[in-house]
Amino acid sequence: MSSTTITVAGMSCGGCASSVRAELSAIPGVVDVTIDVSNGTVTIDSDAPVEATAVRTAVEEAGYQLAG
């Protein structure tokens, strides 16, 4: 099991979180996505490390950007 935490800019509500969660959950190997809207963090639990490009693409597909 692997866990990755990222920060997503612009998430401000539950609907935002749902969009991001749906896109990230579609990445092969992802088993859980936990989002803390108040500080913009997203924790991705997966069977193996997830490629950074896949994470970035999924976040952008949801309409958001990685912070930093």
All heavy atoms as TSV, in Angstrom:
chain	resi	resn	atom	element	x	y	z
A	1	MET	N	N	0.851	-1.179	0.000
A	1	MET	CA	C	0.000	0.000	0.000
A	1	MET	C	C	0.891	1.235	0.000
A	1	MET	O	O	1.904	1.283	0.669
A	1	MET	CB	C	-0.899	-0.031	1.235
A	1	MET	CG	C	-1.913	1.087	1.285
A	1	MET	SD	S	-3.197	1.001	0.059
A	1	MET	CE	C	-4.410	0.040	0.910
A	2	SER	N	N	0.467	2.225	-0.768
A	2	SER	CA	C	1.201	3.475	-0.876
A	2	SER	C	C	0.247	4.628	-0.578
A	2	SER	O	O	-0.934	4.546	-0.877
A	2	SER	CB	C	1.769	3.608	-2.293
A	2	SER	OG	O	2.461	4.819	-2.427
A	3	SER	N	N	0.775	5.690	0.018
A	3	SER	CA	C	-0.041	6.855	0.328
A	3	SER	C	C	0.691	8.106	-0.135
A	3	SER	O	O	1.878	8.261	0.123
A	3	SER	CB	C	-0.310	6.915	1.826
A	3	SER	OG	O	-1.160	7.998	2.129
A	4	THR	N	N	-0.031	8.982	-0.837
A	4	THR	CA	C	0.530	10.224	-1.347
A	4	THR	C	C	-0.382	11.359	-0.938
A	4	THR	O	O	-1.601	11.258	-1.076
A	4	THR	CB	C	0.617	10.175	-2.893
A	4	THR	OG1	O	1.374	9.042	-3.283
A	4	THR	CG2	C	1.244	11.440	-3.451
A	5	THR	N	N	0.185	12.458	-0.443
A	5	THR	CA	C	-0.611	13.629	-0.100
A	5	THR	C	C	-0.207	14.778	-1.004
A	5	THR	O	O	0.980	15.063	-1.173
A	5	THR	CB	C	-0.423	14.015	1.378
A	5	THR	OG1	O	-0.830	12.914	2.195
A	5	THR	CG2	C	-1.272	15.229	1.731
A	6	ILE	N	N	-1.237	15.425	-1.595
A	6	ILE	CA	C	-1.013	16.564	-2.475
A	6	ILE	C	C	-1.872	17.723	-1.977
A	6	ILE	O	O	-2.766	17.536	-1.160
A	6	ILE	CB	C	-1.384	16.238	-3.938
A	6	ILE	CG1	C	-2.866	15.829	-4.045
A	6	ILE	CG2	C	-0.470	15.161	-4.499
A	6	ILE	CD1	C	-3.382	15.689	-5.473
A	7	THR	N	N	-1.592	18.918	-2.469
A	7	THR	CA	C	-2.424	20.075	-2.178
A	7	THR	C	C	-3.010	20.578	-3.485
A	7	THR	O	O	-2.291	20.748	-4.469
A	7	THR	CB	C	-1.607	21.197	-1.499
A	7	THR	OG1	O	-1.013	20.661	-0.305
A	7	THR	CG2	C	-2.480	22.377	-1.133
A	8	VAL	N	N	-4.329	20.770	-3.479
A	8	VAL	CA	C	-5.037	21.222	-4.667
A	8	VAL	C	C	-5.531	22.642	-4.427
A	8	VAL	O	O	-6.191	22.911	-3.421
A	8	VAL	CB	C	-6.221	20.280	-4.991
A	8	VAL	CG1	C	-7.016	20.796	-6.178
A	8	VAL	CG2	C	-5.714	18.863	-5.260
A	9	ALA	N	N	-5.209	23.534	-5.345
A	9	ALA	CA	C	-5.628	24.931	-5.234
A	9	ALA	C	C	-7.054	25.092	-5.736
A	9	ALA	O	O	-7.436	24.501	-6.746
A	9	ALA	CB	C	-4.686	25.819	-6.045
A	10	GLY	N	N	-7.844	25.876	-5.012
A	10	GLY	CA	C	-9.164	26.245	-5.484
A	10	GLY	C	C	-10.326	25.404	-4.999
A	10	GLY	O	O	-11.473	25.734	-5.276
A	11	MET	N	N	-10.072	24.315	-4.296
A	11	MET	CA	C	-11.185	23.522	-3.767
A	11	MET	C	C	-11.785	24.274	-2.585
A	11	MET	O	O	-11.091	24.575	-1.635
A	11	MET	CB	C	-10.710	22.151	-3.271
A	11	MET	CG	C	-10.435	21.154	-4.329
A	11	MET	SD	S	-10.225	19.494	-3.625
A	11	MET	CE	C	-9.033	19.739	-2.327
A	12	SER	N	N	-13.092	24.562	-2.660
A	12	SER	CA	C	-13.684	25.338	-1.585
A	12	SER	C	C	-14.995	24.761	-1.058
A	12	SER	O	O	-15.591	25.325	-0.154
A	12	SER	CB	C	-13.925	26.772	-2.065
A	12	SER	OG	O	-14.771	26.763	-3.195
A	13	CYS	N	N	-15.440	23.635	-1.624
A	13	CYS	CA	C	-16.719	23.077	-1.174
A	13	CYS	C	C	-16.756	21.563	-1.401
A	13	CYS	O	O	-15.866	20.996	-2.030
A	13	CYS	CB	C	-17.878	23.734	-1.914
A	13	CYS	SG	S	-17.904	23.363	-3.684
A	14	GLY	N	N	-17.803	20.947	-0.903
A	14	GLY	CA	C	-17.960	19.513	-1.071
A	14	GLY	C	C	-18.090	19.095	-2.524
A	14	GLY	O	O	-17.622	18.031	-2.911
A	15	GLY	N	N	-18.723	19.935	-3.344
A	15	GLY	CA	C	-18.848	19.627	-4.774
A	15	GLY	C	C	-17.493	19.605	-5.446
A	15	GLY	O	O	-17.227	18.747	-6.297
A	16	CYS	N	N	-16.632	20.545	-5.063
A	16	CYS	CA	C	-15.267	20.584	-5.597
A	16	CYS	C	C	-14.542	19.287	-5.236
A	16	CYS	O	O	-13.895	18.662	-6.080
A	16	CYS	CB	C	-14.489	21.747	-4.991
A	16	CYS	SG	S	-15.208	23.369	-5.220
A	17	ALA	N	N	-14.667	18.907	-3.978
A	17	ALA	CA	C	-14.005	17.700	-3.490
A	17	ALA	C	C	-14.517	16.467	-4.218
A	17	ALA	O	O	-13.738	15.578	-4.571
A	17	ALA	CB	C	-14.214	17.556	-1.988
A	18	SER	N	N	-15.822	16.423	-4.486
A	18	SER	CA	C	-16.397	15.273	-5.186
A	18	SER	C	C	-15.831	15.135	-6.595
A	18	SER	O	O	-15.549	14.029	-7.050
A	18	SER	CB	C	-17.923	15.401	-5.265
A	18	SER	OG	O	-18.483	15.279	-3.984
A	19	SER	N	N	-15.661	16.253	-7.282
A	19	SER	CA	C	-15.099	16.233	-8.635
A	19	SER	C	C	-13.664	15.712	-8.624
A	19	SER	O	O	-13.287	14.873	-9.438
A	19	SER	CB	C	-15.124	17.639	-9.250
A	19	SER	OG	O	-16.436	18.086	-9.412
A	20	VAL	N	N	-12.877	16.224	-7.682
A	20	VAL	CA	C	-11.477	15.788	-7.576
A	20	VAL	C	C	-11.419	14.312	-7.190
A	20	VAL	O	O	-10.659	13.534	-7.768
A	20	VAL	CB	C	-10.709	16.677	-6.566
A	20	VAL	CG1	C	-9.325	16.115	-6.289
A	20	VAL	CG2	C	-10.621	18.107	-7.080
A	21	ARG	N	N	-12.231	13.910	-6.219
A	21	ARG	CA	C	-12.254	12.511	-5.771
A	21	ARG	C	C	-12.600	11.574	-6.928
A	21	ARG	O	O	-11.969	10.536	-7.112
A	21	ARG	CB	C	-13.250	12.327	-4.634
A	21	ARG	CG	C	-13.289	10.889	-4.097
A	21	ARG	CD	C	-14.280	10.707	-2.963
A	21	ARG	NE	N	-13.821	11.406	-1.763
A	21	ARG	CZ	C	-14.372	12.507	-1.279
A	21	ARG	NH1	N	-15.414	13.050	-1.861
A	21	ARG	NH2	N	-13.880	13.075	-0.193
A	22	ALA	N	N	-13.590	11.937	-7.731
A	22	ALA	CA	C	-14.019	11.087	-8.845
A	22	ALA	C	C	-12.896	10.889	-9.861
A	22	ALA	O	O	-12.647	9.766	-10.314
A	22	ALA	CB	C	-15.244	11.689	-9.519
A	23	GLU	N	N	-12.208	11.959	-10.207
A	23	GLU	CA	C	-11.123	11.861	-11.194
A	23	GLU	C	C	-9.948	11.042	-10.648
A	23	GLU	O	O	-9.391	10.199	-11.346
A	23	GLU	CB	C	-10.651	13.255	-11.622
A	23	GLU	CG	C	-11.661	14.021	-12.438
A	23	GLU	CD	C	-11.953	13.406	-13.792
A	23	GLU	OE1	O	-11.120	12.664	-14.339
A	23	GLU	OE2	O	-13.053	13.683	-14.320
A	24	LEU	N	N	-9.573	11.297	-9.390
A	24	LEU	CA	C	-8.440	10.567	-8.813
A	24	LEU	C	C	-8.781	9.090	-8.599
A	24	LEU	O	O	-7.923	8.227	-8.783
A	24	LEU	CB	C	-8.013	11.208	-7.490
A	24	LEU	CG	C	-7.333	12.569	-7.620
A	24	LEU	CD1	C	-7.161	13.212	-6.257
A	24	LEU	CD2	C	-5.996	12.453	-8.338
A	25	SER	N	N	-10.021	8.805	-8.247
A	25	SER	CA	C	-10.429	7.417	-8.018
A	25	SER	C	C	-10.386	6.588	-9.296
A	25	SER	O	O	-10.307	5.361	-9.242
A	25	SER	CB	C	-11.834	7.372	-7.423
A	25	SER	OG	O	-11.828	7.937	-6.128
A	26	ALA	N	N	-10.432	7.253	-10.442
A	26	ALA	CA	C	-10.406	6.553	-11.729
A	26	ALA	C	C	-8.996	6.103	-12.127
A	26	ALA	O	O	-8.843	5.319	-13.061
A	26	ALA	CB	C	-10.994	7.447	-12.822
A	27	ILE	N	N	-7.980	6.572	-11.414
A	27	ILE	CA	C	-6.601	6.155	-11.720
A	27	ILE	C	C	-6.434	4.700	-11.296
A	27	ILE	O	O	-6.768	4.338	-10.166
A	27	ILE	CB	C	-5.577	7.045	-10.980
A	27	ILE	CG1	C	-5.702	8.503	-11.437
A	27	ILE	CG2	C	-4.156	6.527	-11.202
A	27	ILE	CD1	C	-4.860	9.473	-10.622
A	28	PRO	N	N	-5.930	3.853	-12.201
A	28	PRO	CA	C	-5.734	2.440	-11.843
A	28	PRO	C	C	-4.870	2.281	-10.589
A	28	PRO	O	O	-3.846	2.948	-10.448
A	28	PRO	CB	C	-5.022	1.868	-13.072
A	28	PRO	CG	C	-5.427	2.764	-14.198
A	28	PRO	CD	C	-5.538	4.143	-13.576
A	29	GLY	N	N	-5.320	1.437	-9.672
A	29	GLY	CA	C	-4.571	1.153	-8.453
A	29	GLY	C	C	-4.987	1.990	-7.259
A	29	GLY	O	O	-4.648	1.664	-6.128
A	30	VAL	N	N	-5.727	3.093	-7.492
A	30	VAL	CA	C	-6.165	3.941	-6.385
A	30	VAL	C	C	-7.303	3.234	-5.657
A	30	VAL	O	O	-8.271	2.801	-6.267
A	30	VAL	CB	C	-6.604	5.332	-6.879
A	30	VAL	CG1	C	-7.260	6.125	-5.752
A	30	VAL	CG2	C	-5.413	6.098	-7.434
A	31	VAL	N	N	-7.149	3.098	-4.329
A	31	VAL	CA	C	-8.164	2.400	-3.535
A	31	VAL	C	C	-8.971	3.344	-2.648
A	31	VAL	O	O	-10.080	3.010	-2.244
A	31	VAL	CB	C	-7.546	1.264	-2.692
A	31	VAL	CG1	C	-6.987	0.176	-3.591
A	31	VAL	CG2	C	-6.479	1.780	-1.757
A	32	ASP	N	N	-8.423	4.541	-2.330
A	32	ASP	CA	C	-9.158	5.489	-1.497
A	32	ASP	C	C	-8.609	6.888	-1.712
A	32	ASP	O	O	-7.407	7.064	-1.951
A	32	ASP	CB	C	-9.028	5.105	-0.014
A	32	ASP	CG	C	-9.960	5.902	0.885
A	32	ASP	OD1	O	-11.082	6.224	0.440
A	32	ASP	OD2	O	-9.574	6.202	2.022
A	33	VAL	N	N	-9.500	7.873	-1.642
A	33	VAL	CA	C	-9.113	9.277	-1.757
A	33	VAL	C	C	-9.781	10.018	-0.603
A	33	VAL	O	O	-10.999	9.999	-0.474
A	33	VAL	CB	C	-9.564	9.880	-3.107
A	33	VAL	CG1	C	-9.215	11.355	-3.168
A	33	VAL	CG2	C	-8.936	9.130	-4.285
A	34	THR	N	N	-8.974	10.659	0.248
A	34	THR	CA	C	-9.478	11.418	1.382
A	34	THR	C	C	-9.153	12.889	1.157
A	34	THR	O	O	-8.002	13.225	0.875
A	34	THR	CB	C	-8.824	10.930	2.693
A	34	THR	OG1	O	-9.035	9.530	2.814
A	34	THR	CG2	C	-9.412	11.648	3.893
A	35	ILE	N	N	-10.168	13.741	1.287
A	35	ILE	CA	C	-9.983	15.163	1.001
A	35	ILE	C	C	-10.340	15.997	2.225
A	35	ILE	O	O	-11.370	15.793	2.844
A	35	ILE	CB	C	-10.846	15.583	-0.204
A	35	ILE	CG1	C	-10.401	14.802	-1.444
A	35	ILE	CG2	C	-10.746	17.092	-0.436
A	35	ILE	CD1	C	-11.201	15.077	-2.688
A	36	ASP	N	N	-9.460	16.960	2.530
A	36	ASP	CA	C	-9.714	17.945	3.574
A	36	ASP	C	C	-9.868	19.291	2.872
A	36	ASP	O	O	-8.880	19.924	2.497
A	36	ASP	CB	C	-8.553	17.975	4.564
A	36	ASP	CG	C	-8.799	18.935	5.728
A	36	ASP	OD1	O	-9.646	19.837	5.589
A	36	ASP	OD2	O	-8.128	18.776	6.759
A	37	VAL	N	N	-11.119	19.690	2.642
A	37	VAL	CA	C	-11.396	20.915	1.892
A	37	VAL	C	C	-10.838	22.142	2.606
A	37	VAL	O	O	-10.358	23.074	1.957
A	37	VAL	CB	C	-12.921	21.077	1.643
A	37	VAL	CG1	C	-13.235	22.400	0.982
A	37	VAL	CG2	C	-13.439	19.935	0.790
A	38	SER	N	N	-10.862	22.165	3.928
A	38	SER	CA	C	-10.437	23.351	4.678
A	38	SER	C	C	-8.988	23.739	4.413
A	38	SER	O	O	-8.652	24.921	4.421
A	38	SER	CB	C	-10.667	23.166	6.171
A	38	SER	OG	O	-9.860	22.129	6.684
A	39	ASN	N	N	-8.114	22.765	4.160
A	39	ASN	CA	C	-6.726	23.119	3.862
A	39	ASN	C	C	-6.282	22.661	2.477
A	39	ASN	O	O	-5.120	22.818	2.123
A	39	ASN	CB	C	-5.767	22.613	4.950
A	39	ASN	CG	C	-5.759	21.114	5.086
A	39	ASN	OD1	O	-6.203	20.405	4.191
A	39	ASN	ND2	N	-5.273	20.627	6.199
A	40	GLY	N	N	-7.200	22.096	1.693
A	40	GLY	CA	C	-6.898	21.749	0.302
A	40	GLY	C	C	-6.055	20.505	0.114
A	40	GLY	O	O	-5.556	20.265	-0.974
A	41	THR	N	N	-5.900	19.695	1.157
A	41	THR	CA	C	-5.071	18.503	1.006
A	41	THR	C	C	-5.890	17.303	0.552
A	41	THR	O	O	-7.057	17.159	0.885
A	41	THR	CB	C	-4.338	18.141	2.309
A	41	THR	OG1	O	-5.285	17.923	3.342
A	41	THR	CG2	C	-3.350	19.227	2.706
A	42	VAL	N	N	-5.229	16.483	-0.236
A	42	VAL	CA	C	-5.832	15.263	-0.758
A	42	VAL	C	C	-4.851	14.125	-0.501
A	42	VAL	O	O	-3.683	14.208	-0.880
A	42	VAL	CB	C	-6.092	15.374	-2.280
A	42	VAL	CG1	C	-6.689	14.096	-2.831
A	42	VAL	CG2	C	-6.977	16.572	-2.596
A	43	THR	N	N	-5.325	13.074	0.167
A	43	THR	CA	C	-4.491	11.907	0.406
A	43	THR	C	C	-4.998	10.775	-0.481
A	43	THR	O	O	-6.183	10.443	-0.453
A	43	THR	CB	C	-4.525	11.488	1.886
A	43	THR	OG1	O	-4.069	12.597	2.672
A	43	THR	CG2	C	-3.623	10.285	2.139
A	44	ILE	N	N	-4.082	10.229	-1.268
A	44	ILE	CA	C	-4.407	9.168	-2.219
A	44	ILE	C	C	-3.768	7.883	-1.725
A	44	ILE	O	O	-2.544	7.801	-1.592
A	44	ILE	CB	C	-3.852	9.505	-3.619
A	44	ILE	CG1	C	-4.360	10.875	-4.074
A	44	ILE	CG2	C	-4.207	8.417	-4.623
A	44	ILE	CD1	C	-3.548	11.483	-5.201
A	45	ASP	N	N	-4.590	6.886	-1.418
A	45	ASP	CA	C	-4.089	5.568	-1.033
A	45	ASP	C	C	-4.210	4.665	-2.249
A	45	ASP	O	O	-5.258	4.626	-2.906
A	45	ASP	CB	C	-4.909	4.989	0.122
A	45	ASP	CG	C	-4.724	5.785	1.408
A	45	ASP	OD1	O	-3.603	6.260	1.651
A	45	ASP	OD2	O	-5.704	5.930	2.153
A	46	SER	N	N	-3.131	3.936	-2.544
A	46	SER	CA	C	-3.107	3.098	-3.740
A	46	SER	C	C	-2.314	1.822	-3.495
A	46	SER	O	O	-1.557	1.722	-2.535
A	46	SER	CB	C	-2.502	3.876	-4.907
A	46	SER	OG	O	-1.213	4.362	-4.557
A	47	ASP	N	N	-2.529	0.865	-4.397
A	47	ASP	CA	C	-1.820	-0.412	-4.302
A	47	ASP	C	C	-0.323	-0.242	-4.511
A	47	ASP	O	O	0.478	-0.984	-3.956
A	47	ASP	CB	C	-2.357	-1.400	-5.348
A	47	ASP	CG	C	-3.797	-1.799	-5.060
A	47	ASP	OD1	O	-4.188	-1.818	-3.878
A	47	ASP	OD2	O	-4.531	-2.087	-6.018
A	48	ALA	N	N	0.058	0.722	-5.339
A	48	ALA	CA	C	1.457	1.013	-5.657
A	48	ALA	C	C	1.568	2.517	-5.845
A	48	ALA	O	O	0.546	3.191	-6.020
A	48	ALA	CB	C	1.869	0.279	-6.926
A	49	PRO	N	N	2.777	3.070	-5.822
A	49	PRO	CA	C	2.911	4.520	-6.030
A	49	PRO	C	C	2.246	4.956	-7.344
A	49	PRO	O	O	2.358	4.278	-8.361
A	49	PRO	CB	C	4.423	4.727	-6.087
A	49	PRO	CG	C	4.974	3.607	-5.268
A	49	PRO	CD	C	4.062	2.436	-5.551
A	50	VAL	N	N	1.528	6.075	-7.286
A	50	VAL	CA	C	0.837	6.604	-8.452
A	50	VAL	C	C	1.742	7.616	-9.144
A	50	VAL	O	O	2.390	8.432	-8.481
A	50	VAL	CB	C	-0.487	7.280	-8.023
A	50	VAL	CG1	C	-1.222	7.856	-9.214
A	50	VAL	CG2	C	-1.372	6.297	-7.280
A	51	GLU	N	N	1.781	7.568	-10.470
A	51	GLU	CA	C	2.628	8.489	-11.223
A	51	GLU	C	C	2.146	9.924	-11.047
A	51	GLU	O	O	0.943	10.205	-11.091
A	51	GLU	CB	C	2.601	8.138	-12.706
A	51	GLU	CG	C	3.305	6.847	-13.041
A	51	GLU	CD	C	3.354	6.616	-14.544
A	51	GLU	OE1	O	3.336	7.603	-15.305
A	51	GLU	OE2	O	3.402	5.449	-14.936
A	52	ALA	N	N	3.091	10.829	-10.850
A	52	ALA	CA	C	2.763	12.240	-10.639
A	52	ALA	C	C	1.993	12.815	-11.816
A	52	ALA	O	O	1.085	13.630	-11.627
A	52	ALA	CB	C	4.040	13.040	-10.400
A	53	THR	N	N	2.326	12.393	-13.030
A	53	THR	CA	C	1.623	12.917	-14.202
A	53	THR	C	C	0.161	12.481	-14.208
A	53	THR	O	O	-0.718	13.243	-14.614
A	53	THR	CB	C	2.296	12.490	-15.519
A	53	THR	OG1	O	2.431	11.070	-15.532
A	53	THR	CG2	C	3.664	13.120	-15.676
A	54	ALA	N	N	-0.123	11.274	-13.747
A	54	ALA	CA	C	-1.505	10.800	-13.683
A	54	ALA	C	C	-2.299	11.606	-12.668
A	54	ALA	O	O	-3.465	11.954	-12.906
A	54	ALA	CB	C	-1.538	9.308	-13.329
A	55	VAL	N	N	-1.675	11.925	-11.542
A	55	VAL	CA	C	-2.331	12.720	-10.507
A	55	VAL	C	C	-2.610	14.125	-11.036
A	55	VAL	O	O	-3.727	14.638	-10.926
A	55	VAL	CB	C	-1.485	12.783	-9.221
A	55	VAL	CG1	C	-2.063	13.785	-8.225
A	55	VAL	CG2	C	-1.389	11.394	-8.603
A	56	ARG	N	N	-1.609	14.746	-11.651
A	56	ARG	CA	C	-1.767	16.104	-12.190
A	56	ARG	C	C	-2.875	16.138	-13.243
A	56	ARG	O	O	-3.739	17.008	-13.222
A	56	ARG	CB	C	-0.456	16.602	-12.798
A	56	ARG	CG	C	-0.576	18.018	-13.394
A	56	ARG	CD	C	0.753	18.529	-13.934
A	56	ARG	NE	N	1.786	18.555	-12.923
A	56	ARG	CZ	C	1.939	19.524	-12.028
A	56	ARG	NH1	N	1.116	20.543	-12.010
A	56	ARG	NH2	N	2.922	19.468	-11.157
A	57	THR	N	N	-2.882	15.169	-14.129
A	57	THR	CA	C	-3.895	15.109	-15.181
A	57	THR	C	C	-5.292	14.965	-14.579
A	57	THR	O	O	-6.237	15.638	-15.002
A	57	THR	CB	C	-3.606	13.950	-16.152
A	57	THR	OG1	O	-2.325	14.188	-16.772
A	57	THR	CG2	C	-4.667	13.844	-17.227
A	58	ALA	N	N	-5.444	14.105	-13.585
A	58	ALA	CA	C	-6.747	13.888	-12.953
A	58	ALA	C	C	-7.241	15.157	-12.267
A	58	ALA	O	O	-8.413	15.524	-12.392
A	58	ALA	CB	C	-6.659	12.738	-11.948
A	59	VAL	N	N	-6.367	15.844	-11.564
A	59	VAL	CA	C	-6.737	17.098	-10.888
A	59	VAL	C	C	-7.153	18.142	-11.922
A	59	VAL	O	O	-8.156	18.836	-11.762
A	59	VAL	CB	C	-5.589	17.595	-9.994
A	59	VAL	CG1	C	-5.855	19.015	-9.489
A	59	VAL	CG2	C	-5.373	16.647	-8.821
A	60	GLU	N	N	-6.408	18.237	-13.021
A	60	GLU	CA	C	-6.736	19.210	-14.067
A	60	GLU	C	C	-8.048	18.844	-14.761
A	60	GLU	O	O	-8.827	19.734	-15.118
A	60	GLU	CB	C	-5.590	19.311	-15.063
A	60	GLU	CG	C	-4.375	19.997	-14.447
A	60	GLU	CD	C	-3.143	20.013	-15.331
A	60	GLU	OE1	O	-3.161	19.393	-16.411
A	60	GLU	OE2	O	-2.155	20.631	-14.909
A	61	GLU	N	N	-8.313	17.545	-14.945
A	61	GLU	CA	C	-9.579	17.107	-15.537
A	61	GLU	C	C	-10.762	17.521	-14.661
A	61	GLU	O	O	-11.859	17.778	-15.157
A	61	GLU	CB	C	-9.598	15.597	-15.745
A	61	GLU	CG	C	-8.741	15.119	-16.905
A	61	GLU	CD	C	-9.319	15.484	-18.260
A	61	GLU	OE1	O	-10.558	15.464	-18.419
A	61	GLU	OE2	O	-8.527	15.804	-19.155
A	62	ALA	N	N	-10.534	17.578	-13.353
A	62	ALA	CA	C	-11.583	17.999	-12.416
A	62	ALA	C	C	-11.759	19.520	-12.414
A	62	ALA	O	O	-12.686	20.030	-11.801
A	62	ALA	CB	C	-11.261	17.502	-11.005
A	63	GLY	N	N	-10.842	20.228	-13.087
A	63	GLY	CA	C	-10.940	21.675	-13.179
A	63	GLY	C	C	-10.104	22.440	-12.166
A	63	GLY	O	O	-10.336	23.627	-11.925
A	64	TYR	N	N	-9.103	21.778	-11.583
A	64	TYR	CA	C	-8.281	22.398	-10.547
A	64	TYR	C	C	-6.798	22.243	-10.881
A	64	TYR	O	O	-6.438	21.585	-11.841
A	64	TYR	CB	C	-8.602	21.796	-9.171
A	64	TYR	CG	C	-10.057	22.005	-8.830
A	64	TYR	CD1	C	-11.001	21.053	-9.143
A	64	TYR	CD2	C	-10.476	23.204	-8.266
A	64	TYR	CE1	C	-12.344	21.276	-8.898
A	64	TYR	CE2	C	-11.814	23.428	-8.011
A	64	TYR	CZ	C	-12.753	22.457	-8.329
A	64	TYR	OH	O	-14.072	22.689	-8.096
A	65	GLN	N	N	-5.968	22.843	-10.067
A	65	GLN	CA	C	-4.510	22.800	-10.251
A	65	GLN	C	C	-3.854	22.310	-8.959
A	65	GLN	O	O	-4.352	22.584	-7.866
A	65	GLN	CB	C	-3.957	24.193	-10.569
A	65	GLN	CG	C	-4.498	24.811	-11.834
A	65	GLN	CD	C	-3.938	24.169	-13.076
A	65	GLN	OE1	O	-2.766	23.788	-13.092
A	65	GLN	NE2	N	-4.755	24.010	-14.095
A	66	LEU	N	N	-2.733	21.637	-9.107
A	66	LEU	CA	C	-1.928	21.295	-7.935
A	66	LEU	C	C	-1.302	22.583	-7.409
A	66	LEU	O	O	-0.862	23.420	-8.195
A	66	LEU	CB	C	-0.820	20.304	-8.302
A	66	LEU	CG	C	-1.265	18.895	-8.695
A	66	LEU	CD1	C	-0.053	18.060	-9.061
A	66	LEU	CD2	C	-2.020	18.241	-7.561
A	67	ALA	N	N	-1.298	22.742	-6.121
A	67	ALA	CA	C	-0.663	23.931	-5.513
A	67	ALA	C	C	0.827	23.673	-5.379
A	67	ALA	O	O	1.252	22.547	-5.144
A	67	ALA	CB	C	-1.284	24.203	-4.148
A	68	GLY	N	N	1.599	24.736	-5.524
A	68	GLY	CA	C	3.039	24.628	-5.329
A	68	GLY	C	C	3.691	24.136	-6.518
A	68	GLY	O	O	4.451	23.402	-6.829
